Amino acid sequence: MTTYTPVERLVSSMRGRIIIGTALHMAIKELEKVEGAHRQVSTLEDMRSMLDSDIFINIHDEEE
C-alpha cells in the first residue's frame, strides 16, 4: 500500500489544483511586469503551459 503525505494528498486534490492554479496565475501576472534581460521568458512559457493543462485549475478571468 502506498502512503501519501498530507501535502501529496492536497496537491492531488481539487482544492490543491485550484490553489496551484491561482498561484500560477498570480505569478504569471507579476513576471509579465518584468522587462528586459531580467524577464524569465522560458519560465513564463512553462507556467502558461502548466496553467493551460488539465492538471491545474485557473479560476481567474484572462483580464484579471
Jmol script that loads the backbone (N, CA, C; Angstrom):
load data "model"
ATOM      1  N   MET A   1       0.846  -1.173   0.000  1.00  0.00           N
ATOM      2  CA  MET A   1       0.000   0.000   0.000  1.00  0.00           C
ATOM      3  C   MET A   1       0.898   1.245   0.000  1.00  0.00           C
ATOM      4  N   THR A   2       0.571   2.202  -0.872  1.00  0.00           N
ATOM      5  CA  THR A   2       1.324   3.448  -0.944  1.00  0.00           C
ATOM      6  C   THR A   2       0.790   4.426   0.093  1.00  0.00           C
ATOM      7  N   THR A   3       1.697   5.039   0.820  1.00  0.00           N
ATOM      8  CA  THR A   3       1.316   6.029   1.816  1.00  0.00           C
ATOM      9  C   THR A   3       1.680   7.409   1.287  1.00  0.00           C
ATOM     10  N   TYR A   4       0.704   8.327   1.328  1.00  0.00           N
ATOM     11  CA  TYR A   4       0.928   9.687   0.852  1.00  0.00           C
ATOM     12  C   TYR A   4       0.967  10.647   2.022  1.00  0.00           C
ATOM     13  N   THR A   5       1.814  11.664   1.902  1.00  0.00           N
ATOM     14  CA  THR A   5       1.884  12.692   2.931  1.00  0.00           C
ATOM     15  C   THR A   5       0.679  13.619   2.767  1.00  0.00           C
ATOM     16  N   PRO A   6       0.368  14.398   3.795  1.00  0.00           N
ATOM     17  CA  PRO A   6      -0.744  15.357   3.665  1.00  0.00           C
ATOM     18  C   PRO A   6      -0.557  16.316   2.489  1.00  0.00           C
ATOM     19  N   VAL A   7       0.667  16.739   2.237  1.00  0.00           N
ATOM     20  CA  VAL A   7       0.935  17.655   1.113  1.00  0.00           C
ATOM     21  C   VAL A   7       0.674  16.956  -0.219  1.00  0.00           C
ATOM     22  N   GLU A   8       1.096  15.720  -0.361  1.00  0.00           N
ATOM     23  CA  GLU A   8       0.847  14.973  -1.596  1.00  0.00           C
ATOM     24  C   GLU A   8      -0.653  14.798  -1.830  1.00  0.00           C
ATOM     25  N   ARG A   9      -1.403  14.540  -0.774  1.00  0.00           N
ATOM     26  CA  ARG A   9      -2.853  14.416  -0.903  1.00  0.00           C
ATOM     27  C   ARG A   9      -3.479  15.744  -1.300  1.00  0.00           C
ATOM     28  N   LEU A  10      -3.006  16.845  -0.703  1.00  0.00           N
ATOM     29  CA  LEU A  10      -3.544  18.164  -1.019  1.00  0.00           C
ATOM     30  C   LEU A  10      -3.272  18.533  -2.478  1.00  0.00           C
ATOM     31  N   VAL A  11      -2.042  18.344  -2.928  1.00  0.00           N
ATOM     32  CA  VAL A  11      -1.676  18.707  -4.299  1.00  0.00           C
ATOM     33  C   VAL A  11      -2.508  17.934  -5.315  1.00  0.00           C
ATOM     34  N   SER A  12      -2.845  16.707  -5.030  1.00  0.00           N
ATOM     35  CA  SER A  12      -3.616  15.896  -5.972  1.00  0.00           C
ATOM     36  C   SER A  12      -5.124  16.094  -5.833  1.00  0.00           C
ATOM     37  N   SER A  13      -5.547  16.872  -4.853  1.00  0.00           N
ATOM     38  CA  SER A  13      -6.983  17.113  -4.657  1.00  0.00           C
ATOM     39  C   SER A  13      -7.462  18.283  -5.509  1.00  0.00           C
ATOM     40  N   MET A  14      -8.771  18.423  -5.653  1.00  0.00           N
ATOM     41  CA  MET A  14      -9.356  19.539  -6.384  1.00  0.00           C
ATOM     42  C   MET A  14      -8.924  20.864  -5.760  1.00  0.00           C
ATOM     43  N   ARG A  15      -8.956  20.944  -4.445  1.00  0.00           N
ATOM     44  CA  ARG A  15      -8.553  22.173  -3.746  1.00  0.00           C
ATOM     45  C   ARG A  15      -7.092  22.515  -4.043  1.00  0.00           C
ATOM     46  N   GLY A  16      -6.227  21.534  -4.006  1.00  0.00           N
ATOM     47  CA  GLY A  16      -4.819  21.747  -4.286  1.00  0.00           C
ATOM     48  C   GLY A  16      -4.593  22.208  -5.713  1.00  0.00           C
ATOM     49  N   ARG A  17      -5.332  21.625  -6.653  1.00  0.00           N
ATOM     50  CA  ARG A  17      -5.215  22.019  -8.058  1.00  0.00           C
ATOM     51  C   ARG A  17      -5.668  23.461  -8.255  1.00  0.00           C
ATOM     52  N   ILE A  18      -6.684  23.880  -7.528  1.00  0.00           N
ATOM     53  CA  ILE A  18      -7.148  25.270  -7.609  1.00  0.00           C
ATOM     54  C   ILE A  18      -6.129  26.208  -6.962  1.00  0.00           C
ATOM     55  N   ILE A  19      -5.588  25.822  -5.826  1.00  0.00           N
ATOM     56  CA  ILE A  19      -4.581  26.656  -5.146  1.00  0.00           C
ATOM     57  C   ILE A  19      -3.362  26.863  -6.046  1.00  0.00           C
ATOM     58  N   ILE A  20      -2.872  25.794  -6.639  1.00  0.00           N
ATOM     59  CA  ILE A  20      -1.698  25.901  -7.507  1.00  0.00           C
ATOM     60  C   ILE A  20      -2.041  26.701  -8.766  1.00  0.00           C
ATOM     61  N   GLY A  21      -3.237  26.504  -9.309  1.00  0.00           N
ATOM     62  CA  GLY A  21      -3.666  27.290 -10.468  1.00  0.00           C
ATOM     63  C   GLY A  21      -3.719  28.771 -10.151  1.00  0.00           C
ATOM     64  N   THR A  22      -4.222  29.118  -8.971  1.00  0.00           N
ATOM     65  CA  THR A  22      -4.268  30.518  -8.544  1.00  0.00           C
ATOM     66  C   THR A  22      -2.863  31.077  -8.374  1.00  0.00           C
ATOM     67  N   ALA A  23      -1.979  30.303  -7.769  1.00  0.00           N
ATOM     68  CA  ALA A  23      -0.600  30.748  -7.572  1.00  0.00           C
ATOM     69  C   ALA A  23       0.099  30.964  -8.919  1.00  0.00           C
ATOM     70  N   LEU A  24      -0.122  30.060  -9.866  1.00  0.00           N
ATOM     71  CA  LEU A  24       0.462  30.221 -11.195  1.00  0.00           C
ATOM     72  C   LEU A  24      -0.074  31.484 -11.865  1.00  0.00           C
ATOM     73  N   HIS A  25      -1.378  31.697 -11.779  1.00  0.00           N
ATOM     74  CA  HIS A  25      -1.999  32.883 -12.380  1.00  0.00           C
ATOM     75  C   HIS A  25      -1.376  34.162 -11.822  1.00  0.00           C
ATOM     76  N   MET A  26      -1.261  34.234 -10.506  1.00  0.00           N
ATOM     77  CA  MET A  26      -0.704  35.425  -9.868  1.00  0.00           C
ATOM     78  C   MET A  26       0.773  35.609 -10.214  1.00  0.00           C
ATOM     79  N   ALA A  27       1.525  34.526 -10.231  1.00  0.00           N
ATOM     80  CA  ALA A  27       2.952  34.605 -10.540  1.00  0.00           C
ATOM     81  C   ALA A  27       3.170  35.046 -11.988  1.00  0.00           C
ATOM     82  N   ILE A  28       2.364  34.541 -12.903  1.00  0.00           N
ATOM     83  CA  ILE A  28       2.477  34.934 -14.309  1.00  0.00           C
ATOM     84  C   ILE A  28       2.234  36.435 -14.447  1.00  0.00           C
ATOM     85  N   LYS A  29       1.190  36.928 -13.805  1.00  0.00           N
ATOM     86  CA  LYS A  29       0.878  38.355 -13.877  1.00  0.00           C
ATOM     87  C   LYS A  29       2.041  39.209 -13.369  1.00  0.00           C
ATOM     88  N   GLU A  30       2.689  38.786 -12.310  1.00  0.00           N
ATOM     89  CA  GLU A  30       3.822  39.551 -11.763  1.00  0.00           C
ATOM     90  C   GLU A  30       5.056  39.434 -12.651  1.00  0.00           C
ATOM     91  N   LEU A  31       5.334  38.238 -13.153  1.00  0.00           N
ATOM     92  CA  LEU A  31       6.513  38.050 -14.004  1.00  0.00           C
ATOM     93  C   LEU A  31       6.370  38.767 -15.339  1.00  0.00           C
ATOM     94  N   GLU A  32       5.136  38.956 -15.801  1.00  0.00           N
ATOM     95  CA  GLU A  32       4.919  39.685 -17.049  1.00  0.00           C
ATOM     96  C   GLU A  32       5.302  41.161 -16.919  1.00  0.00           C
ATOM     97  N   LYS A  33       5.374  41.661 -15.722  1.00  0.00           N
ATOM     98  CA  LYS A  33       5.738  43.064 -15.478  1.00  0.00           C
ATOM     99  C   LYS A  33       7.241  43.306 -15.636  1.00  0.00           C
ATOM    100  N   VAL A  34       8.027  42.255 -15.568  1.00  0.00           N
ATOM    101  CA  VAL A  34       9.482  42.372 -15.666  1.00  0.00           C
ATOM    102  C   VAL A  34       9.857  42.586 -17.122  1.00  0.00           C
ATOM    103  N   GLU A  35      10.737  43.533 -17.346  1.00  0.00           N
ATOM    104  CA  GLU A  35      11.157  43.840 -18.711  1.00  0.00           C
ATOM    105  C   GLU A  35      12.659  43.624 -18.883  1.00  0.00           C
ATOM    106  N   GLY A  36      13.059  43.550 -20.135  1.00  0.00           N
ATOM    107  CA  GLY A  36      14.477  43.479 -20.455  1.00  0.00           C
ATOM    108  C   GLY A  36      15.093  42.120 -20.160  1.00  0.00           C
ATOM    109  N   ALA A  37      16.370  42.153 -19.839  1.00  0.00           N
ATOM    110  CA  ALA A  37      17.161  40.932 -19.656  1.00  0.00           C
ATOM    111  C   ALA A  37      16.719  40.113 -18.445  1.00  0.00           C
ATOM    112  N   HIS A  38      16.012  40.725 -17.522  1.00  0.00           N
ATOM    113  CA  HIS A  38      15.597  40.014 -16.311  1.00  0.00           C
ATOM    114  C   HIS A  38      14.278  39.253 -16.483  1.00  0.00           C
ATOM    115  N   ARG A  39      13.625  39.463 -17.614  1.00  0.00           N
ATOM    116  CA  ARG A  39      12.357  38.763 -17.870  1.00  0.00           C
ATOM    117  C   ARG A  39      12.643  37.275 -18.089  1.00  0.00           C
ATOM    118  N   GLN A  40      11.933  36.441 -17.396  1.00  0.00           N
ATOM    119  CA  GLN A  40      12.152  34.994 -17.450  1.00  0.00           C
ATOM    120  C   GLN A  40      11.198  34.368 -18.470  1.00  0.00           C
ATOM    121  N   VAL A  41      11.558  34.508 -19.738  1.00  0.00           N
ATOM    122  CA  VAL A  41      10.686  34.110 -20.834  1.00  0.00           C
ATOM    123  C   VAL A  41      10.341  32.626 -20.784  1.00  0.00           C
ATOM    124  N   SER A  42      11.332  31.772 -20.639  1.00  0.00           N
ATOM    125  CA  SER A  42      11.056  30.331 -20.647  1.00  0.00           C
ATOM    126  C   SER A  42      10.248  29.909 -19.417  1.00  0.00           C
ATOM    127  N   THR A  43      10.488  30.563 -18.301  1.00  0.00           N
ATOM    128  CA  THR A  43       9.702  30.266 -17.096  1.00  0.00           C
ATOM    129  C   THR A  43       8.246  30.656 -17.310  1.00  0.00           C
ATOM    130  N   LEU A  44       8.026  31.823 -17.902  1.00  0.00           N
ATOM    131  CA  LEU A  44       6.658  32.254 -18.202  1.00  0.00           C
ATOM    132  C   LEU A  44       5.968  31.275 -19.148  1.00  0.00           C
ATOM    133  N   GLU A  45       6.674  30.836 -20.177  1.00  0.00           N
ATOM    134  CA  GLU A  45       6.096  29.879 -21.121  1.00  0.00           C
ATOM    135  C   GLU A  45       5.727  28.574 -20.430  1.00  0.00           C
ATOM    136  N   ASP A  46       6.623  28.086 -19.581  1.00  0.00           N
ATOM    137  CA  ASP A  46       6.346  26.842 -18.852  1.00  0.00           C
ATOM    138  C   ASP A  46       5.158  27.002 -17.908  1.00  0.00           C
ATOM    139  N   MET A  47       5.100  28.138 -17.229  1.00  0.00           N
ATOM    140  CA  MET A  47       3.991  28.377 -16.297  1.00  0.00           C
ATOM    141  C   MET A  47       2.659  28.473 -17.037  1.00  0.00           C
ATOM    142  N   ARG A  48       2.663  29.134 -18.203  1.00  0.00           N
ATOM    143  CA  ARG A  48       1.436  29.209 -19.006  1.00  0.00           C
ATOM    144  C   ARG A  48       1.016  27.814 -19.483  1.00  0.00           C
ATOM    145  N   SER A  49       1.990  27.008 -19.882  1.00  0.00           N
ATOM    146  CA  SER A  49       1.687  25.638 -20.310  1.00  0.00           C
ATOM    147  C   SER A  49       1.080  24.828 -19.173  1.00  0.00           C
ATOM    148  N   MET A  50       1.637  24.989 -17.989  1.00  0.00           N
ATOM    149  CA  MET A  50       1.094  24.278 -16.824  1.00  0.00           C
ATOM    150  C   MET A  50      -0.340  24.715 -16.567  1.00  0.00           C
ATOM    151  N   LEU A  51      -0.583  26.020 -16.646  1.00  0.00           N
ATOM    152  CA  LEU A  51      -1.918  26.544 -16.367  1.00  0.00           C
ATOM    153  C   LEU A  51      -2.914  26.139 -17.447  1.00  0.00           C
ATOM    154  N   ASP A  52      -2.445  25.982 -18.682  1.00  0.00           N
ATOM    155  CA  ASP A  52      -3.319  25.567 -19.784  1.00  0.00           C
ATOM    156  C   ASP A  52      -3.618  24.069 -19.766  1.00  0.00           C
ATOM    157  N   SER A  53      -2.876  23.318 -18.976  1.00  0.00           N
ATOM    158  CA  SER A  53      -3.094  21.867 -18.914  1.00  0.00           C
ATOM    159  C   SER A  53      -4.378  21.570 -18.132  1.00  0.00           C
ATOM    160  N   ASP A  54      -4.749  20.318 -18.121  1.00  0.00           N
ATOM    161  CA  ASP A  54      -5.920  19.895 -17.345  1.00  0.00           C
ATOM    162  C   ASP A  54      -5.562  19.561 -15.902  1.00  0.00           C
ATOM    163  N   ILE A  55      -4.305  19.744 -15.548  1.00  0.00           N
ATOM    164  CA  ILE A  55      -3.869  19.382 -14.200  1.00  0.00           C
ATOM    165  C   ILE A  55      -4.246  20.456 -13.190  1.00  0.00           C
ATOM    166  N   PHE A  56      -3.889  21.715 -13.504  1.00  0.00           N
ATOM    167  CA  PHE A  56      -4.148  22.811 -12.578  1.00  0.00           C
ATOM    168  C   PHE A  56      -5.346  23.609 -13.067  1.00  0.00           C
ATOM    169  N   ILE A  57      -6.070  24.197 -12.159  1.00  0.00           N
ATOM    170  CA  ILE A  57      -7.334  24.850 -12.482  1.00  0.00           C
ATOM    171  C   ILE A  57      -7.201  26.350 -12.286  1.00  0.00           C
ATOM    172  N   ASN A  58      -7.442  27.095 -13.364  1.00  0.00           N
ATOM    173  CA  ASN A  58      -7.412  28.546 -13.314  1.00  0.00           C
ATOM    174  C   ASN A  58      -8.844  29.040 -13.129  1.00  0.00           C
ATOM    175  N   ILE A  59      -9.119  29.681 -12.015  1.00  0.00           N
ATOM    176  CA  ILE A  59     -10.466  30.186 -11.751  1.00  0.00           C
ATOM    177  C   ILE A  59     -10.573  31.676 -12.046  1.00  0.00           C
ATOM    178  N   HIS A  60      -9.538  32.252 -12.628  1.00  0.00           N
ATOM    179  CA  HIS A  60      -9.488  33.684 -12.886  1.00  0.00           C
ATOM    180  C   HIS A  60      -9.757  33.985 -14.354  1.00  0.00           C
ATOM    181  N   ASP A  61     -10.336  35.152 -14.614  1.00  0.00           N
ATOM    182  CA  ASP A  61     -10.541  35.610 -15.977  1.00  0.00           C
ATOM    183  C   ASP A  61      -9.224  36.054 -16.572  1.00  0.00           C
ATOM    184  N   GLU A  62      -9.112  36.018 -17.875  1.00  0.00           N
ATOM    185  CA  GLU A  62      -7.895  36.448 -18.551  1.00  0.00           C
ATOM    186  C   GLU A  62      -7.621  37.925 -18.323  1.00  0.00           C
ATOM    187  N   GLU A  63      -8.660  38.734 -18.126  1.00  0.00           N
ATOM    188  CA  GLU A  63      -8.488  40.179 -17.946  1.00  0.00           C
ATOM    189  C   GLU A  63      -7.986  40.556 -16.574  1.00  0.00           C
ATOM    190  N   GLU A  64      -8.027  39.647 -15.622  1.00  0.00           N
ATOM    191  CA  GLU A  64      -7.587  39.949 -14.260  1.00  0.00           C
ATOM    192  C   GLU A  64      -6.095  40.140 -14.189  1.00  0.00           C
TER     193      GLU A  64
END
end "model"
wireframe off; spacefill off
backbone 0.3
color backbone group
